[in-house]
Amino acid sequence: MTGTGEYIKEMYQLLYERFGPQHWWPGETPFEVMVGAVLTQNTNWSNVERAIKNLKSSGGFCVKALFRMPEETLAALIRPAGYYNLKSRRLRNLLEMIIRDYDGELERFFDEDIVAMREKLLSVRGIGPETADSIILYAAQKPVFVVDAYTYRILSRHEMIMDGASYEELQDLFTSHLPEDTKLYNEFHALIVRTGKTYCRKRPLCRECPLEAWGPAKYSPRTTQP
């Protein structure tokens, strides 16, 4: 019988063979990646790119300059990302923490170990586990596995997890069976997102999916969907 570790490794192999390297996260600098991680909540990346382009055109795309910007101005600039009033507050909360605790120096924040970074990020109002881990993995380039809705959907449909499994349980499913490797975690999460967007939708395209016959149960779109 195939064990969980073997399934996880096979999952990566199947996805990598189908899609190849994903070159994530799009962003020219760690700061841009961090901002993008906040703005991408509940929207697609093309909208985030438009918002970031607006921020760059403002002439002050850095921690202190964005924090000094009036909230109304910041919200207007990130309007393409949606929920712009809410996201401007969340972004300002994050920037405030970095200014307060690290004098606005992102490098000092990134020098923290993973546990300390995660605690700091989760203490910021509006920053949840997925956004925090995205910043740690993609901006700070430290090995933490990012879990998202696609991860839950794919694992649930293939009966790799129980319904209602927590973020931490899903995360542990990967980290307990994979080497602690930033590049691997980066690529694996990107491949999961690619699979979710392409095949494992709310109405799935199972026959074309590289994971069609993967896992302890072959998923059928006729079953109840999460």
PAGU-218584 format. One record per residue (C-alpha): residue number from 1; chain; y, z, x. Coordinates in nm, 2 decimals. Layout:
<site><pos>NUM</pos><unit>A</unit><yy>Y</yy><zz>Z</zz><xx>X</xx></site>
...
//
This chain:
<site><pos>1</pos><unit>A</unit><yy>0.00</yy><zz>0.00</zz><xx>0.00</xx></site>
<site><pos>2</pos><unit>A</unit><yy>0.34</yy><zz>-0.09</zz><xx>0.13</xx></site>
<site><pos>3</pos><unit>A</unit><yy>0.57</yy><zz>0.21</zz><xx>0.20</xx></site>
<site><pos>4</pos><unit>A</unit><yy>0.94</yy><zz>0.25</zz><xx>0.13</xx></site>
<site><pos>5</pos><unit>A</unit><yy>1.03</yy><zz>0.19</zz><xx>0.49</xx></site>
<site><pos>6</pos><unit>A</unit><yy>0.84</yy><zz>-0.14</zz><xx>0.50</xx></site>
<site><pos>7</pos><unit>A</unit><yy>1.01</yy><zz>-0.25</zz><xx>0.17</xx></site>
<site><pos>8</pos><unit>A</unit><yy>1.35</yy><zz>-0.17</zz><xx>0.31</xx></site>
<site><pos>9</pos><unit>A</unit><yy>1.29</yy><zz>-0.37</zz><xx>0.63</xx></site>
<site><pos>10</pos><unit>A</unit><yy>1.14</yy><zz>-0.66</zz><xx>0.43</xx></site>
<site><pos>11</pos><unit>A</unit><yy>1.44</yy><zz>-0.66</zz><xx>0.21</xx></site>
<site><pos>12</pos><unit>A</unit><yy>1.67</yy><zz>-0.72</zz><xx>0.51</xx></site>
<site><pos>13</pos><unit>A</unit><yy>1.45</yy><zz>-0.99</zz><xx>0.65</xx></site>
<site><pos>14</pos><unit>A</unit><yy>1.43</yy><zz>-1.18</zz><xx>0.32</xx></site>
<site><pos>15</pos><unit>A</unit><yy>1.80</yy><zz>-1.17</zz><xx>0.27</xx></site>
<site><pos>16</pos><unit>A</unit><yy>1.89</yy><zz>-1.25</zz><xx>0.63</xx></site>
<site><pos>17</pos><unit>A</unit><yy>1.65</yy><zz>-1.55</zz><xx>0.63</xx></site>
<site><pos>18</pos><unit>A</unit><yy>1.81</yy><zz>-1.68</zz><xx>0.31</xx></site>
<site><pos>19</pos><unit>A</unit><yy>2.18</yy><zz>-1.62</zz><xx>0.38</xx></site>
<site><pos>20</pos><unit>A</unit><yy>2.22</yy><zz>-1.57</zz><xx>0.76</xx></site>
<site><pos>21</pos><unit>A</unit><yy>2.51</yy><zz>-1.36</zz><xx>0.91</xx></site>
<site><pos>22</pos><unit>A</unit><yy>2.79</yy><zz>-1.28</zz><xx>0.67</xx></site>
<site><pos>23</pos><unit>A</unit><yy>3.07</yy><zz>-1.20</zz><xx>0.92</xx></site>
<site><pos>24</pos><unit>A</unit><yy>3.20</yy><zz>-0.89</zz><xx>0.73</xx></site>
<site><pos>25</pos><unit>A</unit><yy>3.46</yy><zz>-0.74</zz><xx>0.68</xx></site>
<site><pos>26</pos><unit>A</unit><yy>3.73</yy><zz>-1.00</zz><xx>0.65</xx></site>
<site><pos>27</pos><unit>A</unit><yy>4.04</yy><zz>-0.86</zz><xx>0.81</xx></site>
<site><pos>28</pos><unit>A</unit><yy>4.24</yy><zz>-0.91</zz><xx>1.12</xx></site>
<site><pos>29</pos><unit>A</unit><yy>4.29</yy><zz>-0.55</zz><xx>1.22</xx></site>
<site><pos>30</pos><unit>A</unit><yy>4.12</yy><zz>-0.21</zz><xx>1.14</xx></site>
<site><pos>31</pos><unit>A</unit><yy>4.43</yy><zz>-0.12</zz><xx>0.94</xx></site>
<site><pos>32</pos><unit>A</unit><yy>4.40</yy><zz>-0.43</zz><xx>0.73</xx></site>
<site><pos>33</pos><unit>A</unit><yy>4.04</yy><zz>-0.35</zz><xx>0.66</xx></site>
<site><pos>34</pos><unit>A</unit><yy>4.12</yy><zz>0.00</zz><xx>0.56</xx></site>
<site><pos>35</pos><unit>A</unit><yy>4.39</yy><zz>-0.12</zz><xx>0.32</xx></site>
<site><pos>36</pos><unit>A</unit><yy>4.15</yy><zz>-0.38</zz><xx>0.18</xx></site>
<site><pos>37</pos><unit>A</unit><yy>3.89</yy><zz>-0.12</zz><xx>0.12</xx></site>
<site><pos>38</pos><unit>A</unit><yy>4.13</yy><zz>0.06</zz><xx>-0.12</xx></site>
<site><pos>39</pos><unit>A</unit><yy>4.26</yy><zz>-0.25</zz><xx>-0.29</xx></site>
<site><pos>40</pos><unit>A</unit><yy>3.92</yy><zz>-0.41</zz><xx>-0.35</xx></site>
<site><pos>41</pos><unit>A</unit><yy>3.82</yy><zz>-0.14</zz><xx>-0.60</xx></site>
<site><pos>42</pos><unit>A</unit><yy>3.74</yy><zz>-0.32</zz><xx>-0.93</xx></site>
<site><pos>43</pos><unit>A</unit><yy>3.86</yy><zz>-0.66</zz><xx>-0.82</xx></site>
<site><pos>44</pos><unit>A</unit><yy>3.74</yy><zz>-0.96</zz><xx>-0.61</xx></site>
<site><pos>45</pos><unit>A</unit><yy>3.84</yy><zz>-1.02</zz><xx>-0.26</xx></site>
<site><pos>46</pos><unit>A</unit><yy>4.05</yy><zz>-1.33</zz><xx>-0.32</xx></site>
<site><pos>47</pos><unit>A</unit><yy>4.29</yy><zz>-1.10</zz><xx>-0.52</xx></site>
<site><pos>48</pos><unit>A</unit><yy>4.29</yy><zz>-0.85</zz><xx>-0.24</xx></site>
<site><pos>49</pos><unit>A</unit><yy>4.38</yy><zz>-1.13</zz><xx>0.01</xx></site>
<site><pos>50</pos><unit>A</unit><yy>4.68</yy><zz>-1.22</zz><xx>-0.20</xx></site>
<site><pos>51</pos><unit>A</unit><yy>4.79</yy><zz>-0.86</zz><xx>-0.21</xx></site>
<site><pos>52</pos><unit>A</unit><yy>4.75</yy><zz>-0.81</zz><xx>0.16</xx></site>
<site><pos>53</pos><unit>A</unit><yy>4.95</yy><zz>-1.13</zz><xx>0.23</xx></site>
<site><pos>54</pos><unit>A</unit><yy>5.23</yy><zz>-0.99</zz><xx>0.02</xx></site>
<site><pos>55</pos><unit>A</unit><yy>5.22</yy><zz>-0.66</zz><xx>0.22</xx></site>
<site><pos>56</pos><unit>A</unit><yy>5.23</yy><zz>-0.85</zz><xx>0.55</xx></site>
<site><pos>57</pos><unit>A</unit><yy>5.53</yy><zz>-1.06</zz><xx>0.43</xx></site>
<site><pos>58</pos><unit>A</unit><yy>5.72</yy><zz>-0.74</zz><xx>0.37</xx></site>
<site><pos>59</pos><unit>A</unit><yy>5.77</yy><zz>-0.71</zz><xx>0.74</xx></site>
<site><pos>60</pos><unit>A</unit><yy>5.62</yy><zz>-0.36</zz><xx>0.78</xx></site>
<site><pos>61</pos><unit>A</unit><yy>5.25</yy><zz>-0.37</zz><xx>0.77</xx></site>
<site><pos>62</pos><unit>A</unit><yy>5.16</yy><zz>-0.04</zz><xx>0.93</xx></site>
<site><pos>63</pos><unit>A</unit><yy>5.09</yy><zz>0.32</zz><xx>0.83</xx></site>
<site><pos>64</pos><unit>A</unit><yy>5.44</yy><zz>0.46</zz><xx>0.84</xx></site>
<site><pos>65</pos><unit>A</unit><yy>5.62</yy><zz>0.16</zz><xx>0.71</xx></site>
<site><pos>66</pos><unit>A</unit><yy>5.40</yy><zz>0.13</zz><xx>0.40</xx></site>
<site><pos>67</pos><unit>A</unit><yy>5.42</yy><zz>0.50</zz><xx>0.33</xx></site>
<site><pos>68</pos><unit>A</unit><yy>5.81</yy><zz>0.49</zz><xx>0.35</xx></site>
<site><pos>69</pos><unit>A</unit><yy>5.81</yy><zz>0.20</zz><xx>0.11</xx></site>
<site><pos>70</pos><unit>A</unit><yy>5.92</yy><zz>0.30</zz><xx>-0.24</xx></site>
<site><pos>71</pos><unit>A</unit><yy>5.61</yy><zz>0.33</zz><xx>-0.47</xx></site>
<site><pos>72</pos><unit>A</unit><yy>5.75</yy><zz>0.07</zz><xx>-0.71</xx></site>
<site><pos>73</pos><unit>A</unit><yy>5.79</yy><zz>-0.18</zz><xx>-0.43</xx></site>
<site><pos>74</pos><unit>A</unit><yy>5.44</yy><zz>-0.12</zz><xx>-0.30</xx></site>
<site><pos>75</pos><unit>A</unit><yy>5.29</yy><zz>-0.15</zz><xx>-0.65</xx></site>
<site><pos>76</pos><unit>A</unit><yy>5.47</yy><zz>-0.48</zz><xx>-0.70</xx></site>
<site><pos>77</pos><unit>A</unit><yy>5.34</yy><zz>-0.62</zz><xx>-0.37</xx></site>
<site><pos>78</pos><unit>A</unit><yy>4.98</yy><zz>-0.53</zz><xx>-0.44</xx></site>
<site><pos>79</pos><unit>A</unit><yy>5.00</yy><zz>-0.65</zz><xx>-0.81</xx></site>
<site><pos>80</pos><unit>A</unit><yy>4.75</yy><zz>-0.93</zz><xx>-0.75</xx></site>
<site><pos>81</pos><unit>A</unit><yy>4.48</yy><zz>-0.67</zz><xx>-0.67</xx></site>
<site><pos>82</pos><unit>A</unit><yy>4.50</yy><zz>-0.53</zz><xx>-1.03</xx></site>
<site><pos>83</pos><unit>A</unit><yy>4.55</yy><zz>-0.17</zz><xx>-1.13</xx></site>
<site><pos>84</pos><unit>A</unit><yy>4.85</yy><zz>-0.19</zz><xx>-0.90</xx></site>
<site><pos>85</pos><unit>A</unit><yy>5.02</yy><zz>0.14</zz><xx>-1.00</xx></site>
<site><pos>86</pos><unit>A</unit><yy>4.70</yy><zz>0.34</zz><xx>-0.96</xx></site>
<site><pos>87</pos><unit>A</unit><yy>4.61</yy><zz>0.16</zz><xx>-0.63</xx></site>
<site><pos>88</pos><unit>A</unit><yy>4.96</yy><zz>0.21</zz><xx>-0.49</xx></site>
<site><pos>89</pos><unit>A</unit><yy>4.92</yy><zz>0.59</zz><xx>-0.54</xx></site>
<site><pos>90</pos><unit>A</unit><yy>4.58</yy><zz>0.59</zz><xx>-0.39</xx></site>
<site><pos>91</pos><unit>A</unit><yy>4.70</yy><zz>0.39</zz><xx>-0.09</xx></site>
<site><pos>92</pos><unit>A</unit><yy>5.00</yy><zz>0.62</zz><xx>-0.04</xx></site>
<site><pos>93</pos><unit>A</unit><yy>4.77</yy><zz>0.93</zz><xx>-0.06</xx></site>
<site><pos>94</pos><unit>A</unit><yy>4.56</yy><zz>0.79</zz><xx>0.22</xx></site>
<site><pos>95</pos><unit>A</unit><yy>4.86</yy><zz>0.70</zz><xx>0.43</xx></site>
<site><pos>96</pos><unit>A</unit><yy>5.00</yy><zz>1.05</zz><xx>0.37</xx></site>
<site><pos>97</pos><unit>A</unit><yy>4.68</yy><zz>1.21</zz><xx>0.51</xx></site>
<site><pos>98</pos><unit>A</unit><yy>4.69</yy><zz>1.00</zz><xx>0.82</xx></site>
<site><pos>99</pos><unit>A</unit><yy>5.06</yy><zz>1.07</zz><xx>0.88</xx></site>
<site><pos>100</pos><unit>A</unit><yy>5.02</yy><zz>1.45</zz><xx>0.80</xx></site>
<site><pos>101</pos><unit>A</unit><yy>4.71</yy><zz>1.51</zz><xx>1.01</xx></site>
<site><pos>102</pos><unit>A</unit><yy>4.72</yy><zz>1.24</zz><xx>1.28</xx></site>
<site><pos>103</pos><unit>A</unit><yy>5.10</yy><zz>1.16</zz><xx>1.31</xx></site>
<site><pos>104</pos><unit>A</unit><yy>5.03</yy><zz>0.82</zz><xx>1.15</xx></site>
<site><pos>105</pos><unit>A</unit><yy>4.81</yy><zz>0.71</zz><xx>1.45</xx></site>
<site><pos>106</pos><unit>A</unit><yy>4.51</yy><zz>0.54</zz><xx>1.31</xx></site>
<site><pos>107</pos><unit>A</unit><yy>4.33</yy><zz>0.55</zz><xx>1.64</xx></site>
<site><pos>108</pos><unit>A</unit><yy>4.33</yy><zz>0.93</zz><xx>1.64</xx></site>
<site><pos>109</pos><unit>A</unit><yy>4.18</yy><zz>0.93</zz><xx>1.30</xx></site>
<site><pos>110</pos><unit>A</unit><yy>3.91</yy><zz>0.68</zz><xx>1.40</xx></site>
<site><pos>111</pos><unit>A</unit><yy>3.83</yy><zz>0.90</zz><xx>1.70</xx></site>
<site><pos>112</pos><unit>A</unit><yy>3.69</yy><zz>1.17</zz><xx>1.47</xx></site>
<site><pos>113</pos><unit>A</unit><yy>3.32</yy><zz>1.19</zz><xx>1.42</xx></site>
<site><pos>114</pos><unit>A</unit><yy>3.16</yy><zz>1.05</zz><xx>1.10</xx></site>
<site><pos>115</pos><unit>A</unit><yy>3.13</yy><zz>1.39</zz><xx>0.93</xx></site>
<site><pos>116</pos><unit>A</unit><yy>3.49</yy><zz>1.48</zz><xx>0.99</xx></site>
<site><pos>117</pos><unit>A</unit><yy>3.62</yy><zz>1.14</zz><xx>0.89</xx></site>
<site><pos>118</pos><unit>A</unit><yy>3.42</yy><zz>1.14</zz><xx>0.57</xx></site>
<site><pos>119</pos><unit>A</unit><yy>3.54</yy><zz>1.49</zz><xx>0.47</xx></site>
<site><pos>120</pos><unit>A</unit><yy>3.90</yy><zz>1.38</zz><xx>0.54</xx></site>
<site><pos>121</pos><unit>A</unit><yy>3.87</yy><zz>1.06</zz><xx>0.33</xx></site>
<site><pos>122</pos><unit>A</unit><yy>3.69</yy><zz>1.23</zz><xx>0.04</xx></site>
<site><pos>123</pos><unit>A</unit><yy>3.97</yy><zz>1.49</zz><xx>0.03</xx></site>
<site><pos>124</pos><unit>A</unit><yy>4.22</yy><zz>1.21</zz><xx>-0.05</xx></site>
<site><pos>125</pos><unit>A</unit><yy>4.28</yy><zz>1.18</zz><xx>-0.42</xx></site>
<site><pos>126</pos><unit>A</unit><yy>4.14</yy><zz>0.84</zz><xx>-0.54</xx></site>
<site><pos>127</pos><unit>A</unit><yy>3.90</yy><zz>0.79</zz><xx>-0.25</xx></site>
<site><pos>128</pos><unit>A</unit><yy>3.54</yy><zz>0.80</zz><xx>-0.34</xx></site>
<site><pos>129</pos><unit>A</unit><yy>3.22</yy><zz>0.77</zz><xx>-0.13</xx></site>
<site><pos>130</pos><unit>A</unit><yy>3.20</yy><zz>0.39</zz><xx>-0.14</xx></site>
<site><pos>131</pos><unit>A</unit><yy>3.56</yy><zz>0.34</zz><xx>-0.03</xx></site>
<site><pos>132</pos><unit>A</unit><yy>3.53</yy><zz>0.62</zz><xx>0.23</xx></site>
<site><pos>133</pos><unit>A</unit><yy>3.21</yy><zz>0.48</zz><xx>0.38</xx></site>
<site><pos>134</pos><unit>A</unit><yy>3.36</yy><zz>0.13</zz><xx>0.38</xx></site>
<site><pos>135</pos><unit>A</unit><yy>3.65</yy><zz>0.25</zz><xx>0.59</xx></site>
<site><pos>136</pos><unit>A</unit><yy>3.42</yy><zz>0.43</zz><xx>0.83</xx></site>
<site><pos>137</pos><unit>A</unit><yy>3.18</yy><zz>0.14</zz><xx>0.87</xx></site>
<site><pos>138</pos><unit>A</unit><yy>3.41</yy><zz>-0.16</zz><xx>0.86</xx></site>
<site><pos>139</pos><unit>A</unit><yy>3.74</yy><zz>-0.03</zz><xx>0.99</xx></site>
<site><pos>140</pos><unit>A</unit><yy>3.63</yy><zz>0.25</zz><xx>1.23</xx></site>
<site><pos>141</pos><unit>A</unit><yy>3.30</yy><zz>0.07</zz><xx>1.31</xx></site>
<site><pos>142</pos><unit>A</unit><yy>3.09</yy><zz>0.38</zz><xx>1.29</xx></site>
<site><pos>143</pos><unit>A</unit><yy>2.73</yy><zz>0.38</zz><xx>1.15</xx></site>
<site><pos>144</pos><unit>A</unit><yy>2.73</yy><zz>0.48</zz><xx>0.79</xx></site>
<site><pos>145</pos><unit>A</unit><yy>2.55</yy><zz>0.29</zz><xx>0.52</xx></site>
<site><pos>146</pos><unit>A</unit><yy>2.77</yy><zz>0.17</zz><xx>0.23</xx></site>
<site><pos>147</pos><unit>A</unit><yy>2.63</yy><zz>0.18</zz><xx>-0.12</xx></site>
<site><pos>148</pos><unit>A</unit><yy>2.77</yy><zz>0.00</zz><xx>-0.42</xx></site>
<site><pos>149</pos><unit>A</unit><yy>2.69</yy><zz>-0.12</zz><xx>-0.77</xx></site>
<site><pos>150</pos><unit>A</unit><yy>2.49</yy><zz>-0.41</zz><xx>-0.64</xx></site>
<site><pos>151</pos><unit>A</unit><yy>2.28</yy><zz>-0.18</zz><xx>-0.43</xx></site>
<site><pos>152</pos><unit>A</unit><yy>2.20</yy><zz>0.03</zz><xx>-0.74</xx></site>
<site><pos>153</pos><unit>A</unit><yy>2.13</yy><zz>-0.27</zz><xx>-0.96</xx></site>
<site><pos>154</pos><unit>A</unit><yy>1.89</yy><zz>-0.44</zz><xx>-0.72</xx></site>
<site><pos>155</pos><unit>A</unit><yy>1.70</yy><zz>-0.12</zz><xx>-0.62</xx></site>
<site><pos>156</pos><unit>A</unit><yy>1.67</yy><zz>-0.01</zz><xx>-0.99</xx></site>
<site><pos>157</pos><unit>A</unit><yy>1.54</yy><zz>-0.35</zz><xx>-1.11</xx></site>
<site><pos>158</pos><unit>A</unit><yy>1.28</yy><zz>-0.35</zz><xx>-0.85</xx></site>
<site><pos>159</pos><unit>A</unit><yy>1.18</yy><zz>0.01</zz><xx>-0.92</xx></site>
<site><pos>160</pos><unit>A</unit><yy>1.27</yy><zz>0.13</zz><xx>-0.57</xx></site>
<site><pos>161</pos><unit>A</unit><yy>1.47</yy><zz>0.42</zz><xx>-0.73</xx></site>
<site><pos>162</pos><unit>A</unit><yy>1.47</yy><zz>0.63</zz><xx>-1.04</xx></site>
<site><pos>163</pos><unit>A</unit><yy>1.74</yy><zz>0.57</zz><xx>-1.30</xx></site>
<site><pos>164</pos><unit>A</unit><yy>2.04</yy><zz>0.78</zz><xx>-1.24</xx></site>
<site><pos>165</pos><unit>A</unit><yy>1.98</yy><zz>0.81</zz><xx>-0.86</xx></site>
<site><pos>166</pos><unit>A</unit><yy>2.29</yy><zz>0.94</zz><xx>-0.68</xx></site>
<site><pos>167</pos><unit>A</unit><yy>2.50</yy><zz>0.77</zz><xx>-0.42</xx></site>
<site><pos>168</pos><unit>A</unit><yy>2.36</yy><zz>1.00</zz><xx>-0.15</xx></site>
<site><pos>169</pos><unit>A</unit><yy>2.00</yy><zz>0.93</zz><xx>-0.26</xx></site>
<site><pos>170</pos><unit>A</unit><yy>2.05</yy><zz>0.56</zz><xx>-0.23</xx></site>
<site><pos>171</pos><unit>A</unit><yy>2.22</yy><zz>0.59</zz><xx>0.10</xx></site>
<site><pos>172</pos><unit>A</unit><yy>1.94</yy><zz>0.80</zz><xx>0.23</xx></site>
<site><pos>173</pos><unit>A</unit><yy>1.68</yy><zz>0.54</zz><xx>0.12</xx></site>
<site><pos>174</pos><unit>A</unit><yy>1.83</yy><zz>0.31</zz><xx>0.39</xx></site>
<site><pos>175</pos><unit>A</unit><yy>1.94</yy><zz>0.55</zz><xx>0.66</xx></site>
<site><pos>176</pos><unit>A</unit><yy>1.61</yy><zz>0.73</zz><xx>0.67</xx></site>
<site><pos>177</pos><unit>A</unit><yy>1.42</yy><zz>0.41</zz><xx>0.73</xx></site>
<site><pos>178</pos><unit>A</unit><yy>1.66</yy><zz>0.22</zz><xx>0.96</xx></site>
<site><pos>179</pos><unit>A</unit><yy>1.79</yy><zz>0.28</zz><xx>1.31</xx></site>
<site><pos>180</pos><unit>A</unit><yy>2.15</yy><zz>0.42</zz><xx>1.32</xx></site>
<site><pos>181</pos><unit>A</unit><yy>2.32</yy><zz>0.09</zz><xx>1.40</xx></site>
<site><pos>182</pos><unit>A</unit><yy>2.67</yy><zz>-0.01</zz><xx>1.29</xx></site>
<site><pos>183</pos><unit>A</unit><yy>2.60</yy><zz>-0.39</zz><xx>1.31</xx></site>
<site><pos>184</pos><unit>A</unit><yy>2.28</yy><zz>-0.36</zz><xx>1.11</xx></site>
<site><pos>185</pos><unit>A</unit><yy>2.44</yy><zz>-0.15</zz><xx>0.84</xx></site>
<site><pos>186</pos><unit>A</unit><yy>2.73</yy><zz>-0.39</zz><xx>0.82</xx></site>
<site><pos>187</pos><unit>A</unit><yy>2.51</yy><zz>-0.69</zz><xx>0.79</xx></site>
<site><pos>188</pos><unit>A</unit><yy>2.27</yy><zz>-0.53</zz><xx>0.54</xx></site>
<site><pos>189</pos><unit>A</unit><yy>2.54</yy><zz>-0.42</zz><xx>0.30</xx></site>
<site><pos>190</pos><unit>A</unit><yy>2.71</yy><zz>-0.76</zz><xx>0.32</xx></site>
<site><pos>191</pos><unit>A</unit><yy>2.38</yy><zz>-0.93</zz><xx>0.24</xx></site>
<site><pos>192</pos><unit>A</unit><yy>2.32</yy><zz>-0.70</zz><xx>-0.06</xx></site>
<site><pos>193</pos><unit>A</unit><yy>2.67</yy><zz>-0.79</zz><xx>-0.20</xx></site>
<site><pos>194</pos><unit>A</unit><yy>2.59</yy><zz>-1.16</zz><xx>-0.14</xx></site>
<site><pos>195</pos><unit>A</unit><yy>2.26</yy><zz>-1.13</zz><xx>-0.33</xx></site>
<site><pos>196</pos><unit>A</unit><yy>2.43</yy><zz>-0.93</zz><xx>-0.62</xx></site>
<site><pos>197</pos><unit>A</unit><yy>2.70</yy><zz>-1.19</zz><xx>-0.66</xx></site>
<site><pos>198</pos><unit>A</unit><yy>2.47</yy><zz>-1.49</zz><xx>-0.63</xx></site>
<site><pos>199</pos><unit>A</unit><yy>2.15</yy><zz>-1.38</zz><xx>-0.81</xx></site>
<site><pos>200</pos><unit>A</unit><yy>2.13</yy><zz>-1.02</zz><xx>-0.93</xx></site>
<site><pos>201</pos><unit>A</unit><yy>2.40</yy><zz>-1.05</zz><xx>-1.19</xx></site>
<site><pos>202</pos><unit>A</unit><yy>2.41</yy><zz>-0.88</zz><xx>-1.52</xx></site>
<site><pos>203</pos><unit>A</unit><yy>2.21</yy><zz>-1.18</zz><xx>-1.64</xx></site>
<site><pos>204</pos><unit>A</unit><yy>2.00</yy><zz>-1.24</zz><xx>-1.33</xx></site>
<site><pos>205</pos><unit>A</unit><yy>1.87</yy><zz>-1.56</zz><xx>-1.17</xx></site>
<site><pos>206</pos><unit>A</unit><yy>1.54</yy><zz>-1.42</zz><xx>-1.06</xx></site>
<site><pos>207</pos><unit>A</unit><yy>1.35</yy><zz>-1.74</zz><xx>-0.98</xx></site>
<site><pos>208</pos><unit>A</unit><yy>1.60</yy><zz>-1.85</zz><xx>-0.72</xx></site>
<site><pos>209</pos><unit>A</unit><yy>1.65</yy><zz>-1.50</zz><xx>-0.57</xx></site>
<site><pos>210</pos><unit>A</unit><yy>1.50</yy><zz>-1.43</zz><xx>-0.22</xx></site>
<site><pos>211</pos><unit>A</unit><yy>1.39</yy><zz>-1.09</zz><xx>-0.36</xx></site>
<site><pos>212</pos><unit>A</unit><yy>1.20</yy><zz>-1.23</zz><xx>-0.66</xx></site>
<site><pos>213</pos><unit>A</unit><yy>0.86</yy><zz>-1.10</zz><xx>-0.55</xx></site>
<site><pos>214</pos><unit>A</unit><yy>0.99</yy><zz>-0.81</zz><xx>-0.34</xx></site>
<site><pos>215</pos><unit>A</unit><yy>0.94</yy><zz>-0.44</zz><xx>-0.41</xx></site>
<site><pos>216</pos><unit>A</unit><yy>0.69</yy><zz>-0.23</zz><xx>-0.59</xx></site>
<site><pos>217</pos><unit>A</unit><yy>0.76</yy><zz>-0.41</zz><xx>-0.92</xx></site>
<site><pos>218</pos><unit>A</unit><yy>0.85</yy><zz>-0.78</zz><xx>-0.97</xx></site>
<site><pos>219</pos><unit>A</unit><yy>1.16</yy><zz>-0.77</zz><xx>-1.18</xx></site>
<site><pos>220</pos><unit>A</unit><yy>1.17</yy><zz>-0.95</zz><xx>-1.51</xx></site>
<site><pos>221</pos><unit>A</unit><yy>1.50</yy><zz>-1.03</zz><xx>-1.69</xx></site>
<site><pos>222</pos><unit>A</unit><yy>1.32</yy><zz>-0.95</zz><xx>-2.01</xx></site>
<site><pos>223</pos><unit>A</unit><yy>1.31</yy><zz>-0.58</zz><xx>-1.92</xx></site>
<site><pos>224</pos><unit>A</unit><yy>1.60</yy><zz>-0.34</zz><xx>-1.99</xx></site>
<site><pos>225</pos><unit>A</unit><yy>1.88</yy><zz>-0.40</zz><xx>-1.75</xx></site>
<site><pos>226</pos><unit>A</unit><yy>2.09</yy><zz>-0.13</zz><xx>-1.59</xx></site>
//
